[in-house]
Amino acid sequence: MKHEIIIADTGESYLCDETESVLVGMARLGRKGIPLGCRGGGCGVCKVAVVEGQYQAGIMSRAHISEEEQKAGCALACRIRPESSLKVKVVGKLQKSACRPRQPA
């Protein structure tokens, strides 16, 4: 099942399947600089705050997401899968790439 993911910072949205990470879905926006190298929760570049919605979270490095942050809704986009529509705010280094104005094709 696919769910709508809304990036609160830009208002953009995309569909993300329950079987894929929010980061993989975000990459389909076609932005240069969306980091897809690590994808294992170890680098911390894709940090987001989930403002609305439910998700399943995988293991994330405590060096990048503390227990307190996780309880407050912060997560690494590479380690969460949507269980409903989500609204996320980009809070990590990904913000530079995900939130810049889209270049015309």
Secondary structure, DSSP 4 states (H G I P E B T S, - for coil): -EEEEEETTT--EEEEETTS-HHHHHHTT--TT---S--SSSS-TTEEEEEES-EEE----TTTS-HHHHHTTEEEGGGEEESS-EEEEE-STTHHHHSSPPPP-
